[in-house]
Every structure is written in C-alpha cells, then in structure tokens.
C-alpha cells in the first residue's frame, strides 16, 4: 500500500497588524453625523445666495431701478453726514485762530499795558499775549477807517491800548469753552474796560451745525424707513409672482424657513446694491465739488480739501444697506408667507 501522504505544517506566521498611522484615524460616527449636516447647511445657504442673485439678474432693469431708489435714499443722509464732518474739521482749524481783544482803560499807559501783558503771559490758560500800543492803534485806525484828516484835528489820542490774547487749547473742552472762561477772568481785571471774544460767530456756527446734525439724524431715520418699505414691497411682489411655487413646496413638506431663505437673500442683494450706488453717488458729488472748494480755499490762503468716505464709513454704509434690505425682506416674508397655504 502506498504510504500515507503527510501534510506539511503551515510554518507561516500570521501577519502582524500594522500600527495605525498618526493623523489618519477615522472620525467617530458621532462627529461625522454632526459635520455633515453643518456642511450641508452651509452649502445650501451658499446655493441659495447664488440662486437669489441669479433670479435678480434675470430681470436686470427692475432690479437696477429698485437698487437705484434705495441708493438715492441712502445717499442723501450719507452726503449730508460727510458735509457735516468736513464742516467740523474746518471749524477745528478755526479754533486755532481764536482771539480775545482786551481794551484797557484810557488812563492805562503803554508801559502798564506791557506789564499787564507780561503778567498774563505767565498764566497756564493763556498761550500768547500781543500788545497794541495806543499810537499803533491810532495809526491802524487812521489807515483803515478813512477818517485820518478828522483824527488829526483831535488834541490827543482817544484810543486805548489793546491786548490780543490767544487762549491755550484744551483738547477735552475745546477752544470755544476755554475762551468763555478766560473772557470772564479778563473782564474782572481793574485795568480792563472791555473784553471781547472775537470768535462768537464760530459758537453760533457750531450751534447751527448741531441743529443740522440732528436734522440729518431725523432724515436718515425717515429714509431708512423708506428703504424698508421699498424692499418690503419689492419682496411682496416677488412672493405673489411665485405663489404657486410656494404652495407646491409646502405640499412637499418644505418649512417656512426653507421658503423664506431665497427672499431674505434677495433683500440682502437689494440693500448691498443700493449701498454701492449710494457710495458711488456721494463720491461723484464730492469729486465735482473738489475743484470749486480748492479755488475758494486759495482765495482765503488755505489748502483745504474735502475729505471723502474712510474705510470705516464705507463698511458702515454697506452694513446699513444690507441690514435694511434684510429687515425689509423679513417683514414682507413673515407677513405674506403665512397667508399662502396649499389648497
């Protein structure tokens, strides 16, 4: 008989499991379940954002007209705000030229006036004191008034010595308030007859500017309400045009948030386009005014230039347009979406 066949033992060793490579571990299921809905949510919002822009691009002329109306409504308060800002900057430069004219008594001599000026110069609230002697004051008056021949007939000099006082600027209070305090102090001196604040007209101008500033705030609030109404009415018409589509979406179980989203992004685009148009209009208006303002400043021996929007102002304008567009769309959708129910 044939010898039995002996099977060889399997001498191979079992393969070792390779160690896991660092950084390539599988994400646990709980994290994958959280990441995927978040990615889908972001992707859906991006899709709706681009889809709403595509819907607006299909009707370019009505979209441009609505954005232009919003832009004009935003440009009016923005331009007035920029004009007020330029006026404030110009008034701050005028603060450096604030002077207080101190007319001394007629019996105060030029030497006593110089001593008083030296005494006042030592005060911390006074930057500079200039002395105009009686003879110099008379010479200037004869040159400027045109009554030189009449003044020559007088026996003496009827004009007193004058001190021109420039207050020390205080950034916290401003030159106008400092001058009012210093004016009362100078008026109380026994050598002083009259102390006159030469820049009272600047105080009146600042008061007028404050009234205009509040008027601009009221106008901005009214025009902001107008932007809300314009955006809301536009979104309402869009909802009515897509009424059947909304009813079908609700039949298939679409939520109000899902249906509301494209209209909200449409309001965002309207507000953003309107803010861009407003910025363009204001920039164009100030570019047209720049040359006449430069010519006027040259006549006053100045080099003042109109300041335009800063980066912060541009961001604030764009953010305001976006917020107003979203708010108007939200109000329109929240009101009219509940009225549409599938039959």
GUTOR-755445 format. One record per residue (C-alpha): residue number from 1; x, y, z; residue in three letters. Coordinates in nm, 2 decimals. Layout:
BEGIN
+-----+--------+--------+--------+-----+
|   i |      u |      v |      w |  aa |
+-----+--------+--------+--------+-----+
| NUM |      X |      Y |      Z | ALA |
...
+-----+--------+--------+--------+-----+
// end
This chain:
BEGIN
+-----+--------+--------+--------+-----+
|   i |      u |      v |      w |  aa |
+-----+--------+--------+--------+-----+
|   1 |   0.00 |   0.00 |   0.00 | UNK |
|   2 |   0.11 |   0.35 |  -0.07 | UNK |
|   3 |   0.24 |   0.54 |   0.23 | UNK |
|   4 |   0.00 |   0.80 |   0.36 | UNK |
|   5 |   0.07 |   1.15 |   0.24 | UNK |
|   6 |   0.19 |   1.37 |   0.52 | UNK |
|   7 |   0.08 |   1.72 |   0.51 | UNK |
|   8 |   0.33 |   1.98 |   0.59 | UNK |
|   9 |   0.25 |   2.20 |   0.88 | UNK |
|  10 |   0.19 |   2.56 |   0.79 | UNK |
|  11 |   0.50 |   2.73 |   0.92 | UNK |
|  12 |   0.39 |   3.08 |   0.81 | UNK |
|  13 |   0.34 |   3.33 |   1.09 | UNK |
|  14 |   0.03 |   3.53 |   1.10 | UNK |
|  15 |   0.07 |   3.87 |   0.95 | UNK |
|  16 |   0.10 |   4.14 |   1.21 | UNK |
|  17 |  -0.14 |   4.42 |   1.21 | UNK |
|  18 |   0.02 |   4.75 |   1.11 | UNK |
|  19 |   0.01 |   5.02 |   1.36 | UNK |
|  20 |  -0.23 |   5.30 |   1.29 | UNK |
|  21 |  -0.07 |   5.59 |   1.12 | UNK |
|  22 |  -0.09 |   5.91 |   1.33 | UNK |
|  23 |  -0.33 |   6.17 |   1.19 | UNK |
|  24 |  -0.52 |   5.91 |   0.98 | UNK |
|  25 |  -0.76 |   5.79 |   1.24 | UNK |
|  26 |  -1.12 |   5.76 |   1.14 | UNK |
|  27 |  -1.36 |   6.02 |   1.26 | UNK |
|  28 |  -1.61 |   5.87 |   1.51 | UNK |
|  29 |  -1.96 |   5.84 |   1.38 | UNK |
|  30 |  -2.09 |   6.10 |   1.62 | UNK |
|  31 |  -1.86 |   6.37 |   1.48 | UNK |
|  32 |  -1.94 |   6.27 |   1.12 | UNK |
|  33 |  -2.31 |   6.30 |   1.19 | UNK |
|  34 |  -2.25 |   6.65 |   1.32 | UNK |
|  35 |  -2.02 |   6.77 |   1.05 | UNK |
|  36 |  -2.23 |   6.65 |   0.76 | UNK |
|  37 |  -2.54 |   6.85 |   0.84 | UNK |
|  38 |  -2.33 |   7.16 |   0.91 | UNK |
|  39 |  -2.16 |   7.13 |   0.57 | UNK |
|  40 |  -2.50 |   7.07 |   0.40 | UNK |
|  41 |  -2.65 |   7.37 |   0.58 | UNK |
|  42 |  -2.36 |   7.60 |   0.47 | UNK |
|  43 |  -2.37 |   7.46 |   0.12 | UNK |
|  44 |  -2.74 |   7.52 |   0.10 | UNK |
|  45 |  -2.71 |   7.88 |   0.21 | UNK |
|  46 |  -2.43 |   7.94 |  -0.04 | UNK |
|  47 |  -2.65 |   7.78 |  -0.31 | UNK |
|  48 |  -2.95 |   8.00 |  -0.22 | UNK |
|  49 |  -2.73 |   8.31 |  -0.21 | UNK |
|  50 |  -2.61 |   8.25 |  -0.56 | UNK |
|  51 |  -2.96 |   8.14 |  -0.68 | UNK |
|  52 |  -3.12 |   8.46 |  -0.55 | UNK |
|  53 |  -2.85 |   8.66 |  -0.73 | UNK |
|  54 |  -2.93 |   8.47 |  -1.05 | UNK |
|  55 |  -3.30 |   8.54 |  -1.01 | UNK |
|  56 |  -3.23 |   8.91 |  -0.98 | UNK |
|  57 |  -3.00 |   8.90 |  -1.29 | UNK |
|  58 |  -3.29 |   8.77 |  -1.50 | UNK |
|  59 |  -3.47 |   9.10 |  -1.45 | UNK |
|  60 |  -3.18 |   9.35 |  -1.47 | UNK |
|  61 |  -3.38 |   9.67 |  -1.53 | UNK |
|  62 |  -3.63 |   9.63 |  -1.24 | UNK |
|  63 |  -3.35 |   9.52 |  -1.01 | UNK |
|  64 |  -3.14 |   9.82 |  -1.11 | UNK |
|  65 |  -3.44 |  10.06 |  -1.06 | UNK |
|  66 |  -3.51 |   9.93 |  -0.71 | UNK |
|  67 |  -3.15 |   9.94 |  -0.62 | UNK |
|  68 |  -3.12 |  10.30 |  -0.75 | UNK |
|  69 |  -3.41 |  10.41 |  -0.54 | UNK |
|  70 |  -3.25 |  10.26 |  -0.23 | UNK |
|  71 |  -2.92 |  10.41 |  -0.33 | UNK |
|  72 |  -3.07 |  10.76 |  -0.35 | UNK |
|  73 |  -3.24 |  10.72 |  -0.02 | UNK |
|  74 |  -2.91 |  10.62 |   0.14 | UNK |
|  75 |  -2.70 |  10.88 |  -0.04 | UNK |
|  76 |  -2.89 |  11.18 |   0.09 | UNK |
|  77 |  -2.81 |  11.13 |   0.47 | UNK |
|  78 |  -2.47 |  10.99 |   0.38 | UNK |
|  79 |  -2.38 |  11.30 |   0.18 | UNK |
|  80 |  -2.51 |  11.54 |   0.45 | UNK |
|  81 |  -2.32 |  11.35 |   0.72 | UNK |
|  82 |  -2.00 |  11.38 |   0.51 | UNK |
|  83 |  -2.06 |  11.76 |   0.47 | UNK |
|  84 |  -2.11 |  11.80 |   0.84 | UNK |
|  85 |  -1.79 |  11.61 |   0.90 | UNK |
|  86 |  -1.60 |  11.84 |   0.67 | UNK |
|  87 |  -1.75 |  12.14 |   0.84 | UNK |
|  88 |  -1.64 |  12.01 |   1.18 | UNK |
|  89 |  -1.28 |  11.96 |   1.06 | UNK |
|  90 |  -1.28 |  12.31 |   0.92 | UNK |
|  91 |  -1.42 |  12.46 |   1.25 | UNK |
|  92 |  -1.14 |  12.28 |   1.44 | UNK |
|  93 |  -0.88 |  12.46 |   1.23 | UNK |
|  94 |  -1.06 |  12.79 |   1.31 | UNK |
|  95 |  -1.03 |  12.72 |   1.68 | UNK |
|  96 |  -0.66 |  12.78 |   1.64 | UNK |
|  97 |  -0.73 |  13.14 |   1.54 | UNK |
|  98 |  -0.95 |  13.23 |   1.84 | UNK |
|  99 |  -0.85 |  13.56 |   1.99 | UNK |
| 100 |  -0.98 |  13.78 |   2.28 | UNK |
| 101 |  -0.94 |  14.15 |   2.23 | UNK |
| 102 |  -0.89 |  14.32 |   2.57 | UNK |
| 103 |  -0.95 |  14.70 |   2.55 | UNK |
| 104 |  -0.78 |  14.87 |   2.85 | UNK |
| 105 |  -0.89 |  15.18 |   3.03 | UNK |
| 106 |  -0.80 |  15.51 |   2.86 | UNK |
| 107 |  -0.57 |  15.61 |   3.15 | UNK |
| 108 |  -0.36 |  15.29 |   3.13 | UNK |
| 109 |  -0.03 |  15.38 |   2.96 | UNK |
| 110 |   0.17 |  15.16 |   2.72 | UNK |
| 111 |   0.42 |  15.07 |   2.99 | UNK |
| 112 |   0.14 |  14.95 |   3.22 | UNK |
| 113 |  -0.01 |  14.76 |   2.93 | UNK |
| 114 |   0.32 |  14.58 |   2.87 | UNK |
| 115 |   0.35 |  14.49 |   3.24 | UNK |
| 116 |  -0.01 |  14.35 |   3.24 | UNK |
| 117 |   0.07 |  14.15 |   2.93 | UNK |
| 118 |   0.38 |  14.00 |   3.09 | UNK |
| 119 |   0.17 |  13.91 |   3.40 | UNK |
| 120 |  -0.10 |  13.74 |   3.19 | UNK |
| 121 |   0.16 |  13.55 |   2.98 | UNK |
| 122 |   0.26 |  13.36 |   3.29 | UNK |
| 123 |  -0.09 |  13.20 |   3.32 | UNK |
| 124 |  -0.13 |  12.85 |   3.21 | UNK |
| 125 |  -0.46 |  12.91 |   3.02 | UNK |
| 126 |  -0.30 |  13.17 |   2.80 | UNK |
| 127 |  -0.08 |  13.08 |   2.51 | UNK |
| 128 |   0.02 |  13.42 |   2.38 | UNK |
| 129 |  -0.04 |  13.79 |   2.45 | UNK |
| 130 |   0.02 |  14.07 |   2.19 | UNK |
| 131 |   0.03 |  14.43 |   2.29 | UNK |
| 132 |  -0.11 |  14.70 |   2.06 | UNK |
| 133 |   0.01 |  15.04 |   2.19 | UNK |
| 134 |  -0.21 |  15.35 |   2.17 | UNK |
| 135 |   0.00 |  15.50 |   1.90 | UNK |
| 136 |  -0.01 |  15.19 |   1.69 | UNK |
| 137 |  -0.39 |  15.15 |   1.74 | UNK |
| 138 |  -0.44 |  15.51 |   1.63 | UNK |
| 139 |  -0.22 |  15.46 |   1.32 | UNK |
| 140 |  -0.41 |  15.15 |   1.22 | UNK |
| 141 |  -0.75 |  15.32 |   1.27 | UNK |
| 142 |  -0.64 |  15.62 |   1.06 | UNK |
| 143 |  -0.53 |  15.38 |   0.78 | UNK |
| 144 |  -0.84 |  15.16 |   0.78 | UNK |
| 145 |  -1.12 |  15.40 |   0.87 | UNK |
| 146 |  -1.06 |  15.67 |   0.62 | UNK |
| 147 |  -1.10 |  15.95 |   0.89 | UNK |
| 148 |  -0.73 |  16.03 |   0.91 | UNK |
| 149 |  -0.79 |  16.41 |   0.85 | UNK |
| 150 |  -1.06 |  16.42 |   1.11 | UNK |
| 151 |  -0.84 |  16.24 |   1.37 | UNK |
| 152 |  -0.56 |  16.49 |   1.31 | UNK |
| 153 |  -0.78 |  16.77 |   1.45 | UNK |
| 154 |  -0.80 |  16.60 |   1.79 | UNK |
| 155 |  -0.58 |  16.72 |   2.07 | UNK |
| 156 |  -0.49 |  16.37 |   2.20 | UNK |
| 157 |  -0.52 |  16.00 |   2.12 | UNK |
| 158 |  -0.87 |  15.88 |   2.21 | UNK |
| 159 |  -0.79 |  15.51 |   2.16 | UNK |
| 160 |  -0.67 |  15.29 |   2.45 | UNK |
| 161 |  -0.41 |  15.02 |   2.44 | UNK |
| 162 |  -0.53 |  14.68 |   2.34 | UNK |
| 163 |  -0.41 |  14.33 |   2.44 | UNK |
| 164 |  -0.48 |  14.05 |   2.19 | UNK |
| 165 |  -0.49 |  13.72 |   2.40 | UNK |
| 166 |  -0.48 |  13.38 |   2.24 | UNK |
| 167 |  -0.62 |  13.11 |   2.48 | UNK |
| 168 |  -0.43 |  12.78 |   2.54 | UNK |
| 169 |  -0.61 |  12.50 |   2.36 | UNK |
| 170 |  -0.76 |  12.22 |   2.58 | UNK |
| 171 |  -0.85 |  11.91 |   2.37 | UNK |
| 172 |  -1.11 |  11.80 |   2.63 | UNK |
| 173 |  -1.30 |  12.13 |   2.63 | UNK |
| 174 |  -1.22 |  12.29 |   2.30 | UNK |
| 175 |  -1.11 |  12.65 |   2.24 | UNK |
| 176 |  -1.46 |  12.80 |   2.25 | UNK |
| 177 |  -1.53 |  12.69 |   2.61 | UNK |
| 178 |  -1.18 |  12.78 |   2.72 | UNK |
| 179 |  -1.23 |  13.13 |   2.57 | UNK |
| 180 |  -1.55 |  13.18 |   2.76 | UNK |
| 181 |  -1.39 |  13.11 |   3.09 | UNK |
| 182 |  -1.09 |  13.32 |   3.01 | UNK |
| 183 |  -1.31 |  13.61 |   2.89 | UNK |
| 184 |  -1.49 |  13.63 |   3.23 | UNK |
| 185 |  -1.15 |  13.63 |   3.41 | UNK |
| 186 |  -1.01 |  13.91 |   3.19 | UNK |
| 187 |  -1.33 |  14.12 |   3.22 | UNK |
| 188 |  -1.28 |  14.12 |   3.60 | UNK |
| 189 |  -0.94 |  14.29 |   3.59 | UNK |
| 190 |  -0.94 |  14.65 |   3.71 | UNK |
| 191 |  -0.73 |  14.77 |   3.41 | UNK |
| 192 |  -0.97 |  14.63 |   3.16 | UNK |
| 193 |  -1.26 |  14.83 |   3.01 | UNK |
| 194 |  -1.40 |  14.58 |   2.76 | UNK |
| 195 |  -1.30 |  14.22 |   2.68 | UNK |
| 196 |  -1.45 |  14.09 |   2.36 | UNK |
| 197 |  -1.45 |  13.74 |   2.22 | UNK |
| 198 |  -1.37 |  13.78 |   1.85 | UNK |
| 199 |  -1.50 |  13.43 |   1.75 | UNK |
| 200 |  -1.85 |  13.45 |   1.88 | UNK |
| 201 |  -1.97 |  13.38 |   1.53 | UNK |
| 202 |  -1.79 |  13.04 |   1.55 | UNK |
| 203 |  -2.00 |  12.95 |   1.85 | UNK |
| 204 |  -2.32 |  13.04 |   1.66 | UNK |
| 205 |  -2.20 |  12.83 |   1.37 | UNK |
| 206 |  -2.14 |  12.53 |   1.59 | UNK |
| 207 |  -2.49 |  12.57 |   1.73 | UNK |
| 208 |  -2.63 |  12.58 |   1.38 | UNK |
| 209 |  -2.43 |  12.27 |   1.29 | UNK |
| 210 |  -2.57 |  12.08 |   1.59 | UNK |
| 211 |  -2.92 |  12.16 |   1.47 | UNK |
| 212 |  -2.83 |  12.04 |   1.12 | UNK |
| 213 |  -2.68 |  11.72 |   1.27 | UNK |
| 214 |  -3.00 |  11.63 |   1.45 | UNK |
| 215 |  -3.19 |  11.71 |   1.13 | UNK |
| 216 |  -2.97 |  11.47 |   0.94 | UNK |
| 217 |  -3.04 |  11.20 |   1.20 | UNK |
| 218 |  -3.42 |  11.25 |   1.16 | UNK |
| 219 |  -3.38 |  11.25 |   0.78 | UNK |
| 220 |  -3.18 |  10.93 |   0.80 | UNK |
| 221 |  -3.44 |  10.76 |   1.01 | UNK |
| 222 |  -3.72 |  10.86 |   0.77 | UNK |
| 223 |  -3.52 |  10.75 |   0.46 | UNK |
| 224 |  -3.43 |  10.42 |   0.64 | UNK |
| 225 |  -3.80 |  10.36 |   0.69 | UNK |
| 226 |  -3.84 |  10.43 |   0.32 | UNK |
| 227 |  -3.58 |  10.17 |   0.23 | UNK |
| 228 |  -3.76 |   9.92 |   0.45 | UNK |
| 229 |  -4.09 |   9.99 |   0.26 | UNK |
| 230 |  -3.93 |   9.98 |  -0.08 | UNK |
| 231 |  -3.76 |   9.65 |  -0.01 | UNK |
| 232 |  -4.07 |   9.50 |   0.15 | UNK |
| 233 |  -4.29 |   9.60 |  -0.14 | UNK |
| 234 |  -4.05 |   9.45 |  -0.39 | UNK |
| 235 |  -4.02 |   9.12 |  -0.20 | UNK |
| 236 |  -4.41 |   9.12 |  -0.16 | UNK |
| 237 |  -4.44 |   9.13 |  -0.54 | UNK |
| 238 |  -4.18 |   8.86 |  -0.58 | UNK |
| 239 |  -4.38 |   8.64 |  -0.33 | UNK |
| 240 |  -4.70 |   8.69 |  -0.53 | UNK |
| 241 |  -4.53 |   8.60 |  -0.85 | UNK |
| 242 |  -4.40 |   8.28 |  -0.70 | UNK |
| 243 |  -4.72 |   8.19 |  -0.51 | UNK |
| 244 |  -4.78 |   7.86 |  -0.69 | UNK |
| 245 |  -4.42 |   7.75 |  -0.64 | UNK |
| 246 |  -4.45 |   7.83 |  -0.27 | UNK |
| 247 |  -4.78 |   7.62 |  -0.24 | UNK |
| 248 |  -4.61 |   7.33 |  -0.41 | UNK |
| 249 |  -4.31 |   7.35 |  -0.18 | UNK |
| 250 |  -4.54 |   7.35 |   0.12 | UNK |
| 251 |  -4.73 |   7.04 |  -0.02 | UNK |
| 252 |  -4.40 |   6.85 |  -0.03 | UNK |
| 253 |  -4.33 |   6.95 |   0.34 | UNK |
| 254 |  -4.10 |   7.25 |   0.30 | UNK |
| 255 |  -4.07 |   7.46 |   0.61 | UNK |
| 256 |  -4.12 |   7.83 |   0.63 | UNK |
| 257 |  -3.75 |   7.89 |   0.69 | UNK |
| 258 |  -3.67 |   7.70 |   0.38 | UNK |
| 259 |  -3.91 |   7.90 |   0.17 | UNK |
| 260 |  -3.82 |   8.23 |   0.34 | UNK |
| 261 |  -3.44 |   8.20 |   0.27 | UNK |
| 262 |  -3.43 |   8.30 |  -0.10 | UNK |
| 263 |  -3.64 |   8.61 |  -0.03 | UNK |
| 264 |  -3.41 |   8.72 |   0.25 | UNK |
| 265 |  -3.11 |   8.69 |   0.04 | UNK |
| 266 |  -3.28 |   8.88 |  -0.23 | UNK |
| 267 |  -3.34 |   9.16 |   0.02 | UNK |
| 268 |  -2.97 |   9.14 |   0.11 | UNK |
| 269 |  -2.87 |   9.19 |  -0.25 | UNK |
| 270 |  -3.10 |   9.48 |  -0.29 | UNK |
| 271 |  -2.96 |   9.65 |   0.02 | UNK |
| 272 |  -2.60 |   9.58 |  -0.09 | UNK |
| 273 |  -2.65 |   9.71 |  -0.44 | UNK |
| 274 |  -2.83 |  10.02 |  -0.31 | UNK |
| 275 |  -2.54 |  10.10 |  -0.07 | UNK |
| 276 |  -2.29 |  10.06 |  -0.35 | UNK |
| 277 |  -2.49 |  10.30 |  -0.56 | UNK |
| 278 |  -2.52 |  10.55 |  -0.27 | UNK |
| 279 |  -2.14 |  10.54 |  -0.22 | UNK |
| 280 |  -2.09 |  10.60 |  -0.59 | UNK |
| 281 |  -2.33 |  10.90 |  -0.60 | UNK |
| 282 |  -2.16 |  11.06 |  -0.30 | UNK |
| 283 |  -1.81 |  11.00 |  -0.43 | UNK |
| 284 |  -1.92 |  11.16 |  -0.77 | UNK |
| 285 |  -2.08 |  11.46 |  -0.60 | UNK |
| 286 |  -1.77 |  11.53 |  -0.38 | UNK |
| 287 |  -1.54 |  11.49 |  -0.69 | UNK |
| 288 |  -1.74 |  11.76 |  -0.87 | UNK |
| 289 |  -1.72 |  11.99 |  -0.56 | UNK |
| 290 |  -1.35 |  11.93 |  -0.50 | UNK |
| 291 |  -1.22 |  12.18 |  -0.76 | UNK |
| 292 |  -1.45 |  12.47 |  -0.66 | UNK |
| 293 |  -1.37 |  12.42 |  -0.29 | UNK |
| 294 |  -0.99 |  12.43 |  -0.37 | UNK |
| 295 |  -1.04 |  12.76 |  -0.57 | UNK |
| 296 |  -1.23 |  12.91 |  -0.27 | UNK |
| 297 |  -0.96 |  12.79 |  -0.02 | UNK |
| 298 |  -0.69 |  12.95 |  -0.23 | UNK |
| 299 |  -0.87 |  13.29 |  -0.21 | UNK |
| 300 |  -0.85 |  13.26 |   0.17 | UNK |
| 301 |  -0.49 |  13.15 |   0.16 | UNK |
| 302 |  -0.57 |  12.79 |   0.26 | UNK |
| 303 |  -0.52 |  12.45 |   0.11 | UNK |
| 304 |  -0.83 |  12.28 |   0.25 | UNK |
| 305 |  -0.96 |  11.97 |   0.06 | UNK |
| 306 |  -1.29 |  11.79 |   0.11 | UNK |
| 307 |  -1.25 |  11.46 |   0.29 | UNK |
| 308 |  -1.44 |  11.16 |   0.15 | UNK |
| 309 |  -1.55 |  10.83 |   0.30 | UNK |
| 310 |  -1.30 |  10.64 |   0.51 | UNK |
| 311 |  -1.29 |  10.26 |   0.51 | UNK |
| 312 |  -1.49 |  10.25 |   0.83 | UNK |
| 313 |  -1.76 |  10.48 |   0.67 | UNK |
| 314 |  -1.78 |  10.26 |   0.36 | UNK |
| 315 |  -1.82 |   9.95 |   0.57 | UNK |
| 316 |  -2.08 |  10.12 |   0.78 | UNK |
| 317 |  -2.27 |  10.23 |   0.47 | UNK |
| 318 |  -2.26 |   9.88 |   0.32 | UNK |
| 319 |  -2.36 |   9.72 |   0.65 | UNK |
| 320 |  -2.65 |   9.96 |   0.69 | UNK |
| 321 |  -2.78 |   9.88 |   0.34 | UNK |
| 322 |  -2.76 |   9.51 |   0.40 | UNK |
| 323 |  -2.93 |   9.53 |   0.74 | UNK |
| 324 |  -3.21 |   9.74 |   0.60 | UNK |
| 325 |  -3.26 |   9.51 |   0.30 | UNK |
| 326 |  -3.27 |   9.20 |   0.52 | UNK |
| 327 |  -3.51 |   9.37 |   0.76 | UNK |
| 328 |  -3.75 |   9.48 |   0.49 | UNK |
| 329 |  -3.75 |   9.14 |   0.33 | UNK |
| 330 |  -3.81 |   8.97 |   0.67 | UNK |
| 331 |  -4.11 |   9.19 |   0.74 | UNK |
| 332 |  -4.26 |   9.12 |   0.40 | UNK |
| 333 |  -4.20 |   8.75 |   0.40 | UNK |
| 334 |  -4.32 |   8.70 |   0.76 | UNK |
| 335 |  -4.64 |   8.87 |   0.69 | UNK |
| 336 |  -4.73 |   8.73 |   0.34 | UNK |
| 337 |  -4.59 |   8.38 |   0.38 | UNK |
| 338 |  -4.84 |   8.28 |   0.64 | UNK |
| 339 |  -5.12 |   8.38 |   0.41 | UNK |
| 340 |  -5.02 |   8.13 |   0.14 | UNK |
| 341 |  -5.14 |   7.78 |   0.23 | UNK |
| 342 |  -5.16 |   7.48 |  -0.01 | UNK |
| 343 |  -5.52 |   7.40 |  -0.12 | UNK |
+-----+--------+--------+--------+-----+
// end
